[in-house]
Amino acid sequence: MVKITRSYPAPESLTMEAQKKEGSYSKPDVVARLREDFHDKCYICEMKGLQDPQIEHLLPHKNGRWPDRKFDWENLFWACGHCNRVKSRRKYEEGILNCCQRDPEEAMVFHLKHENVEVCPKRPEDGEAVLTAELVEEVFNLKNTGMRIIGSAVRTRLLQEEMNTLYTKLEAYRRNPESKLIQRTLRALLRRDTAFAGFKRCYIWEHAEQYPELQKYIA
């Protein structure tokens, strides 16, 4: 999870649809803006190029019981179906970190250890970070249904592939740190709009002594 810059003003259709009895928060202008703002990746797991994108409400609207939440541009997020279903559990209804307002990289650390994902809050007293870290861990590790086994495995495999790409480029950088091509490749790989950026950027941050010159790419 990384910081997202939301664009303004809100899509025009939200105001019009909010006035209707059966209004929709997923008109084409909303979908296009969310896809662009969130770099076409799920804000929770960071898988990119979603085949099943969904518009997720950070705070649930309970089937329209809270209409202000339903059409609130600040409350709409781009998510994959897998993460949306995991987040729909009652314990995640309130208290999840808003990545458009807070920088998740300042609140949590993201690790891939073998085939398991570990996400930890930087401060145990930070309730939002604690709950959000649990959510991110669960979308990768929760395997309590057949479909979640598949969904978790797909995301873990893609994360492993992305991290292996990073490790390969870092090895090339260690052998030839003056290479402008390798530097440009690493800079592109560490951009916030890339898949699983939170994990890759955290690795560089935690290895600052080994890669001091690369810290500028995650600033």
ZIRA-V304775 format. One record per residue. N is the residue number from 1. PHI is phi in radians with two decimals (NA if undefined). OMEGA is omega in radians with two decimals (NA if undefined). BURIAL is 1 if it has 24 or more other C-alpha atoms within 12 Angstrom, else 0. Layout:
n->{N & N}
phi->{PHI & PHI}
omega->{OMEGA & OMEGA}
burial->{BURIAL & BURIAL}
This chain:
n->{1 & 2 & 3 & 4 & 5 & 6 & 7 & 8 & 9 & 10 & 11 & 12 & 13 & 14 & 15 & 16 & 17 & 18 & 19 & 20 & 21 & 22 & 23 & 24 & 25 & 26 & 27 & 28 & 29 & 30 & 31 & 32 & 33 & 34 & 35 & 36 & 37 & 38 & 39 & 40 & 41 & 42 & 43 & 44 & 45 & 46 & 47 & 48 & 49 & 50 & 51 & 52 & 53 & 54 & 55 & 56 & 57 & 58 & 59 & 60 & 61 & 62 & 63 & 64 & 65 & 66 & 67 & 68 & 69 & 70 & 71 & 72 & 73 & 74 & 75 & 76 & 77 & 78 & 79 & 80 & 81 & 82 & 83 & 84 & 85 & 86 & 87 & 88 & 89 & 90 & 91 & 92 & 93 & 94 & 95 & 96 & 97 & 98 & 99 & 100 & 101 & 102 & 103 & 104 & 105 & 106 & 107 & 108 & 109 & 110 & 111 & 112 & 113 & 114 & 115 & 116 & 117 & 118 & 119 & 120 & 121 & 122 & 123 & 124 & 125 & 126 & 127 & 128 & 129 & 130 & 131 & 132 & 133 & 134 & 135 & 136 & 137 & 138 & 139 & 140 & 141 & 142 & 143 & 144 & 145 & 146 & 147 & 148 & 149 & 150 & 151 & 152 & 153 & 154 & 155 & 156 & 157 & 158 & 159 & 160 & 161 & 162 & 163 & 164 & 165 & 166 & 167 & 168 & 169 & 170 & 171 & 172 & 173 & 174 & 175 & 176 & 177 & 178 & 179 & 180 & 181 & 182 & 183 & 184 & 185 & 186 & 187 & 188 & 189 & 190 & 191 & 192 & 193 & 194 & 195 & 196 & 197 & 198 & 199 & 200 & 201 & 202 & 203 & 204 & 205 & 206 & 207 & 208 & 209 & 210 & 211 & 212 & 213 & 214 & 215 & 216 & 217 & 218 & 219}
phi->{NA & -2.32 & -1.21 & -2.05 & -1.71 & -1.43 & -1.51 & -2.41 & -1.28 & -1.11 & -0.94 & -1.08 & -1.11 & -1.07 & -1.12 & -1.20 & -1.20 & -1.12 & -1.46 & -1.61 & -1.13 & -2.09 & -1.18 & -2.00 & -1.71 & -2.14 & -1.17 & -0.94 & -1.19 & -1.20 & -1.04 & -1.10 & -1.20 & -1.11 & -1.04 & -1.26 & -1.05 & -1.65 & 1.02 & 0.93 & -2.41 & -1.12 & -1.23 & -1.60 & -1.54 & 1.26 & -1.22 & -1.87 & 1.15 & -1.13 & -1.55 & -2.27 & -1.11 & -2.37 & -1.57 & -1.84 & -1.68 & -1.00 & -1.87 & -1.12 & -1.72 & 0.95 & 0.95 & 1.58 & -1.13 & -2.06 & -1.07 & -1.06 & -1.27 & -1.09 & -1.96 & -1.39 & -0.97 & -1.19 & -1.79 & -1.78 & -2.32 & -1.67 & -2.45 & -1.58 & -1.08 & -1.05 & -1.19 & -1.08 & -1.21 & -1.13 & -1.22 & -1.23 & -1.14 & -0.95 & -1.15 & -1.79 & -1.19 & -2.34 & 1.60 & -1.45 & -1.06 & -1.55 & -1.30 & -1.58 & -2.00 & -2.08 & -1.51 & -1.03 & -1.18 & -1.49 & -1.94 & -2.46 & -2.07 & -2.11 & -2.27 & -1.95 & -2.09 & 1.04 & -1.94 & -2.08 & -1.73 & -2.17 & -2.21 & -2.25 & -1.25 & -1.27 & -2.24 & -1.12 & -1.48 & -1.48 & -1.04 & -1.08 & -1.16 & -1.07 & -1.21 & -1.19 & -1.06 & -1.11 & -1.09 & -1.10 & -1.05 & -1.18 & -1.18 & -1.67 & -1.91 & -1.23 & -2.36 & -1.62 & -2.42 & -1.05 & -1.22 & -1.23 & -1.05 & -1.17 & -1.05 & -1.17 & -1.13 & -1.07 & -1.18 & -1.16 & -1.11 & -1.16 & -1.13 & -1.05 & -1.10 & -1.19 & -1.19 & -1.12 & -1.09 & -1.07 & -1.07 & -1.12 & -1.21 & -1.19 & -1.12 & -1.12 & -1.15 & -1.09 & -1.32 & -2.52 & -1.16 & -1.53 & -1.18 & -1.18 & -1.11 & -1.15 & -1.07 & -1.14 & -1.11 & -1.16 & -1.04 & -1.17 & -1.18 & -1.73 & -1.13 & -1.13 & -1.49 & -1.55 & -1.11 & 0.97 & -1.05 & -1.02 & -1.24 & -1.17 & -1.19 & -1.12 & -1.06 & -1.16 & -1.09 & -1.31 & -1.97 & -1.08 & -1.15 & -1.40 & -2.25 & -1.11 & -1.26 & -1.59 & -1.11 & -1.17 & -1.37 & -2.03 & -1.27}
omega->{-3.13 & 3.12 & 3.12 & 3.07 & -3.12 & -3.13 & -3.14 & -0.02 & 3.14 & 3.07 & -3.04 & -3.06 & -3.10 & 3.13 & -3.12 & -3.11 & 3.14 & -3.13 & -3.08 & 3.11 & 3.13 & -3.11 & -3.11 & 3.07 & -3.08 & 3.05 & -3.05 & -3.12 & 3.10 & -3.13 & -3.11 & -3.11 & 3.13 & 3.13 & 3.13 & -3.09 & -3.08 & 3.06 & 3.12 & 3.03 & 3.14 & -3.09 & -3.12 & -3.09 & 3.14 & 3.00 & -3.01 & 3.12 & -3.00 & 3.05 & -3.11 & -3.08 & 3.09 & 3.03 & -3.05 & 3.07 & 3.12 & 3.01 & -3.03 & 3.11 & 3.05 & 3.11 & 3.06 & 3.11 & 3.05 & -3.06 & 3.11 & 3.11 & -3.03 & -3.07 & -3.13 & -3.13 & -3.14 & -3.05 & -3.09 & -3.07 & -3.14 & -3.06 & 3.02 & -3.11 & -3.14 & -3.10 & 3.12 & 3.13 & 3.10 & -3.11 & -3.12 & 3.10 & -2.99 & -3.05 & -3.14 & -3.10 & -3.14 & 2.96 & 3.08 & 3.14 & 3.10 & -3.03 & 3.01 & -3.13 & 3.10 & 3.10 & 3.14 & -3.13 & 3.08 & -3.05 & -3.02 & 3.00 & -3.02 & -3.09 & 2.92 & -3.14 & -3.06 & -3.12 & 3.14 & 3.08 & 3.06 & 3.11 & -3.07 & 3.04 & 3.10 & 3.09 & -3.09 & 3.13 & 3.13 & -3.05 & 3.11 & -3.13 & 3.13 & -3.10 & 3.14 & 3.08 & 3.10 & 3.12 & -3.11 & 3.08 & -3.06 & -3.12 & 3.07 & -2.95 & -3.06 & -3.07 & -3.08 & 3.01 & 3.14 & -3.12 & 3.11 & 3.06 & -3.14 & -3.11 & 3.13 & -3.12 & 3.13 & -3.10 & 3.12 & 3.13 & 3.14 & 3.08 & 3.11 & 3.13 & -3.13 & 3.12 & 3.10 & 3.05 & 3.10 & -3.12 & 3.13 & 3.14 & 3.11 & 3.08 & 3.09 & 3.13 & 3.11 & 3.14 & -3.07 & -3.05 & -3.13 & -3.09 & 3.11 & 3.13 & 3.14 & 3.11 & 3.12 & 3.12 & 3.13 & 3.11 & 3.13 & -3.10 & -3.07 & 3.11 & -3.14 & -3.09 & 3.13 & 3.12 & 3.05 & -3.09 & -3.12 & -3.14 & -3.10 & -3.11 & 3.09 & 3.12 & 3.13 & 3.13 & -3.11 & 3.11 & -3.09 & 3.14 & -3.13 & -3.09 & -3.11 & -3.09 & -3.09 & -3.10 & 3.14 & -3.14 & 3.13 & -3.13 & NA}
burial->{1 & 1 & 1 & 1 & 0 & 1 & 0 & 0 & 0 & 1 & 1 & 0 & 1 & 1 & 0 & 0 & 0 & 1 & 0 & 0 & 0 & 0 & 0 & 1 & 1 & 1 & 0 & 0 & 0 & 1 & 1 & 0 & 1 & 1 & 1 & 0 & 1 & 1 & 1 & 1 & 1 & 1 & 1 & 1 & 1 & 1 & 1 & 1 & 0 & 1 & 0 & 0 & 1 & 1 & 1 & 1 & 1 & 1 & 1 & 1 & 0 & 0 & 0 & 0 & 0 & 0 & 1 & 1 & 0 & 1 & 1 & 1 & 1 & 1 & 1 & 1 & 1 & 1 & 1 & 1 & 1 & 1 & 1 & 1 & 1 & 1 & 1 & 1 & 0 & 0 & 0 & 1 & 1 & 0 & 0 & 1 & 1 & 1 & 1 & 1 & 0 & 0 & 0 & 1 & 1 & 1 & 1 & 1 & 1 & 1 & 1 & 1 & 0 & 0 & 0 & 1 & 1 & 1 & 1 & 1 & 1 & 0 & 0 & 0 & 0 & 0 & 0 & 1 & 1 & 1 & 1 & 1 & 1 & 1 & 1 & 1 & 1 & 1 & 1 & 1 & 1 & 1 & 0 & 0 & 0 & 0 & 0 & 1 & 0 & 0 & 1 & 1 & 1 & 0 & 1 & 1 & 0 & 1 & 1 & 1 & 0 & 1 & 1 & 0 & 0 & 1 & 0 & 0 & 1 & 1 & 0 & 0 & 1 & 0 & 0 & 0 & 0 & 0 & 0 & 0 & 0 & 0 & 1 & 0 & 0 & 1 & 1 & 0 & 1 & 1 & 1 & 1 & 1 & 1 & 1 & 1 & 1 & 1 & 1 & 1 & 1 & 1 & 1 & 1 & 1 & 0 & 0 & 0 & 0 & 0 & 0 & 0 & 0 & 1 & 0 & 0 & 1 & 1 & 0}
